[in-house]
Amino acid sequence: MSLTIGVTGGIASGKSTVARAFAELGIPWVDADDIAREVVAPGEPALAAIAERYGERVLDEAGGLNRRVLREIVFADPEERRWLEAQTHPRIRERLEARLAEMAAGPAPYHLLVSPLLFESGQAALVDRCLVIDVPETEQLRRTASRDGVDERQARAIVAAQLDRQARLARADDIIDNSGDEAALAGQIEALDRRYRRLAETSR
């Protein structure tokens, strides 16, 4: 059995970039966001529930989820966000547990669970260590607005809906500072890879 490392951070902190760098070192990973997209795909019960609650406006022309419209709804109303999470989080967790079990049985010394809501959703209970990818909030807002095509108000609402930065850092076992250049990021990842391999070896 290999170690499970939870990777989290605020929106646009670089979680996927970090995961891909670990993958280049031979480390498998599963992204909770990918699983979240799976559970609201056409034909899935969660999508049917969402469409029943909000109507055709949350569906695109192909019958898939219109994420932009749904995002505007749930980030404008905390009660709607909680309702959506109640529909999706249990389904996401079930699939994550299955994927993690597959990776744990594989040859890699450790594997990653990448999740923006690692702490908020209770997924931290599925991992052995928590790695937080950290960037200043001003950088988060800039990257979010640029990447997702949202205005500053929406970007701030998304950031505010996640765990406070200091609270996230307080729960971290390990931290990567992703406010620097690629070389600085690579150096931190390589150092953590060595640490995790040692921990995996001693835990056997």
RODO-2510 file (C-alpha; in nm, 4 decimals, decimal comma):
residues 204
     n   res          X          Y          Z
     1     m     0,0000     0,0000     0,0000
     2     s     0,1349     0,3427    -0,0896
     3     l     0,0918     0,6740     0,0899
     4     t    -0,1890     0,9088    -0,0085
     5     i    -0,0907     1,2750    -0,0282
     6     g    -0,3730     1,5276    -0,0405
     7     v    -0,2926     1,8310    -0,2555
     8     t    -0,5046     2,1414    -0,2080
     9     g    -0,4970     2,5183    -0,2377
    10     g    -0,7205     2,8056    -0,3313
    11     i    -0,8518     2,8497    -0,6828
    12     a    -0,5789     2,9210    -0,9401
    13     s    -0,3012     2,8308    -0,6968
    14     g    -0,1497     2,5810    -0,9412
    15     k    -0,2682     2,2461    -0,8077
    16     s    -0,2850     2,0775    -1,1486
    17     t     0,0541     2,2164    -1,2470
    18     v     0,2043     2,0659    -0,9329
    19     a     0,0289     1,7330    -0,9896
    20     r     0,1612     1,7104    -1,3456
    21     a     0,5123     1,7760    -1,2161
    22     f     0,4780     1,4885    -0,9677
    23     a     0,3431     1,2711    -1,2502
    24     e     0,6659     1,3311    -1,4420
    25     l     0,8413     1,1752    -1,1419
    26     g     0,6253     0,8644    -1,1749
    27     i     0,3560     0,9550    -0,9239
    28     p    -0,0099     0,8853    -1,0147
    29     w    -0,2875     1,1234    -0,9181
    30     v    -0,6618     1,1700    -0,9233
    31     d    -0,8251     1,5125    -0,9429
    32     a    -1,1473     1,5647    -0,7470
    33     d    -1,2482     1,8281    -1,0036
    34     d    -1,2352     1,5640    -1,2782
    35     i    -1,4535     1,3354    -1,0674
    36     a    -1,6871     1,6290    -0,9992
    37     r    -1,7311     1,6701    -1,3751
    38     e    -1,7988     1,2981    -1,4125
    39     v    -2,0843     1,2968    -1,1614
    40     v    -2,2705     1,5771    -1,3449
    41     a    -2,2216     1,4343    -1,6942
    42     p    -2,5300     1,3665    -1,9104
    43     g    -2,7148     1,0617    -1,7826
    44     e    -2,5899     1,1003    -1,4256
    45     p    -2,8473     1,1353    -1,1410
    46     a    -2,6841     1,4530    -1,0098
    47     l    -2,7336     1,6343    -1,3416
    48     a    -3,0988     1,5301    -1,3478
    49     a    -3,1448     1,6732    -0,9970
    50     i    -2,9739     1,9995    -1,0929
    51     a    -3,1886     2,0382    -1,4044
    52     e    -3,5043     1,9653    -1,2049
    53     r    -3,4168     2,2361    -0,9514
    54     y    -3,2975     2,5108    -1,1868
    55     g    -3,4597     2,4271    -1,5190
    56     e    -3,3289     2,4279    -1,8746
    57     r    -3,1138     2,7358    -1,8158
    58     v    -2,8430     2,5222    -1,6512
    59     l    -2,8144     2,2949    -1,9572
    60     d    -2,6258     2,3652    -2,2774
    61     e    -2,7488     2,2846    -2,6271
    62     a    -2,6105     1,9304    -2,6068
    63     g    -2,7849     1,8575    -2,2770
    64     g    -2,4692     1,8943    -2,0697
    65     l    -2,4192     2,1218    -1,7715
    66     n    -2,3772     2,4920    -1,8372
    67     r    -2,1138     2,5544    -1,5732
    68     r    -2,1065     2,9293    -1,6079
    69     v    -2,4796     2,9608    -1,5351
    70     l    -2,4654     2,7167    -1,2431
    71     r    -2,1614     2,8937    -1,0984
    72     e    -2,3468     3,2274    -1,1054
    73     i    -2,6390     3,0693    -0,9184
    74     v    -2,4486     2,8934    -0,6433
    75     f    -2,1917     3,1627    -0,5720
    76     a    -2,4680     3,4215    -0,5392
    77     d    -2,6548     3,2178    -0,2763
    78     p    -2,4830     3,0084    -0,0052
    79     e    -2,7994     2,8019     0,0425
    80     e    -2,7930     2,6962    -0,3228
    81     r    -2,4241     2,6100    -0,2959
    82     r    -2,4966     2,3872     0,0036
    83     w    -2,7777     2,2175    -0,1880
    84     l    -2,5481     2,1501    -0,4831
    85     e    -2,2766     2,0111    -0,2572
    86     a    -2,5302     1,7750    -0,0976
    87     q    -2,6074     1,6361    -0,4425
    88     t    -2,2502     1,5992    -0,5604
    89     h    -2,0118     1,5483    -0,2665
    90     p    -2,1255     1,1974    -0,1626
    91     r    -2,1033     1,0775    -0,5227
    92     i    -1,7628     1,2370    -0,5669
    93     r    -1,6311     1,0772    -0,2471
    94     e    -1,7496     0,7298    -0,3495
    95     r    -1,5651     0,7487    -0,6804
    96     l    -1,2563     0,9028    -0,5220
    97     e    -1,2323     0,6183    -0,2715
    98     a    -1,2416     0,3660    -0,5565
    99     r    -0,9681     0,5473    -0,7536
   100     l    -0,7497     0,5869    -0,4452
   101     a    -0,7788     0,2165    -0,3674
   102     e    -0,6627     0,1349    -0,7209
   103     m    -0,3581     0,3606    -0,6904
   104     a    -0,2747     0,2383    -0,3403
   105     a    -0,2535    -0,1160    -0,4758
   106     g    -0,0158    -0,0080    -0,7530
   107     p     0,3641     0,0069    -0,7628
   108     a     0,4148     0,3803    -0,6898
   109     p     0,5462     0,4612    -0,3399
   110     y     0,2813     0,7316    -0,2994
   111     h    -0,0012     0,8909    -0,4950
   112     l    -0,1942     1,2178    -0,4943
   113     l    -0,5513     1,3243    -0,4324
   114     v    -0,5808     1,6737    -0,5790
   115     s    -0,8815     1,8603    -0,4398
   116     p    -0,9643     2,2304    -0,3974
   117     l    -1,2065     2,1320    -0,1177
   118     l    -0,9853     1,8802     0,0590
   119     f    -1,0607     2,0268     0,4017
   120     e    -1,4088     2,1685     0,3409
   121     s    -1,5502     1,8432     0,2010
   122     g    -1,3945     1,6127     0,4582
   123     q    -1,1710     1,4500     0,1957
   124     a    -0,8684     1,5111     0,4191
   125     a    -0,9807     1,1964     0,6031
   126     l    -0,8834     0,9994     0,2917
   127     v    -0,5162     1,1061     0,2933
   128     d    -0,2044     1,0507     0,5025
   129     r    -0,0562     1,3988     0,4563
   130     c    -0,1883     1,7344     0,3331
   131     l     0,0158     1,9454     0,0903
   132     v    -0,1051     2,3027     0,0442
   133     i    -0,0142     2,4997    -0,2688
   134     d    -0,0041     2,8621    -0,1587
   135     v    -0,0191     3,1920    -0,3472
   136     p    -0,1199     3,5407    -0,2273
   137     e    -0,4901     3,6228    -0,2673
   138     t    -0,4155     3,9069    -0,5088
   139     e    -0,2478     3,6570    -0,7402
   140     q    -0,5409     3,4166    -0,7037
   141     l    -0,7834     3,6873    -0,8106
   142     r    -0,5709     3,7872    -1,1095
   143     r    -0,5281     3,4285    -1,2306
   144     t    -0,8951     3,3406    -1,1748
   145     a    -1,0217     3,6406    -1,3693
   146     s    -0,7784     3,5708    -1,6526
   147     r    -0,8283     3,1929    -1,6699
   148     d    -1,2043     3,1670    -1,6167
   149     g    -1,3151     3,4873    -1,7847
   150     v    -1,4978     3,6158    -1,4765
   151     d    -1,5066     3,9679    -1,3385
   152     e    -1,3457     4,0706    -1,0113
   153     r    -1,6732     4,0377    -0,8179
   154     q    -1,7184     3,6762    -0,9269
   155     a    -1,3523     3,5997    -0,8656
   156     r    -1,3782     3,7352    -0,5108
   157     a    -1,6955     3,5315    -0,4497
   158     i    -1,5183     3,2139    -0,5598
   159     v    -1,2190     3,2842    -0,3354
   160     a    -1,4472     3,3745    -0,0427
   161     a    -1,6386     3,0476    -0,0792
   162     q    -1,3231     2,8488    -0,0114
   163     l    -1,1440     2,7986     0,3175
   164     d    -0,9576     3,1040     0,4426
   165     r    -0,5928     3,1031     0,3337
   166     q    -0,4531     3,1110     0,6869
   167     a    -0,6870     2,8338     0,8017
   168     r    -0,5736     2,6210     0,5069
   169     l    -0,2066     2,6807     0,5847
   170     a    -0,2641     2,5963     0,9512
   171     r    -0,3841     2,2488     0,8508
   172     a    -0,0976     2,1775     0,6118
   173     d     0,1648     1,9112     0,6732
   174     d     0,3658     2,0494     0,3807
   175     i     0,3513     2,3768     0,1863
   176     i     0,4603     2,4750    -0,1646
   177     d     0,4991     2,8476    -0,2342
   178     n     0,3855     2,8878    -0,5946
   179     s     0,4360     3,2627    -0,6192
   180     g     0,7828     3,2286    -0,7730
   181     d     0,9191     3,1046    -1,1038
   182     e     0,9179     2,7549    -1,2557
   183     a     1,2636     2,6715    -1,1218
   184     a     1,1616     2,7552    -0,7661
   185     l     0,8507     2,5401    -0,7994
   186     a     1,0441     2,2473    -0,9463
   187     g     1,2960     2,2573    -0,6624
   188     q     1,0229     2,2375    -0,3998
   189     i     0,8528     1,9472    -0,5773
   190     e     1,1748     1,7489    -0,6086
   191     a     1,2492     1,7982    -0,2379
   192     l     0,9010     1,6818    -0,1418
   193     d     0,9264     1,3818    -0,3728
   194     r     1,2379     1,2697    -0,1895
   195     r     1,0674     1,3220     0,1468
   196     y     0,7549     1,1305     0,0470
   197     r     0,9570     0,8392    -0,0896
   198     r     1,1442     0,8168     0,2408
   199     l     0,8186     0,8291     0,4362
   200     a     0,6669     0,5601     0,2180
   201     e     0,9678     0,3391     0,2709
   202     t     0,9656     0,3758     0,6495
   203     s     0,5882     0,3211     0,6718
   204     r     0,6037    -0,0232     0,5140
***
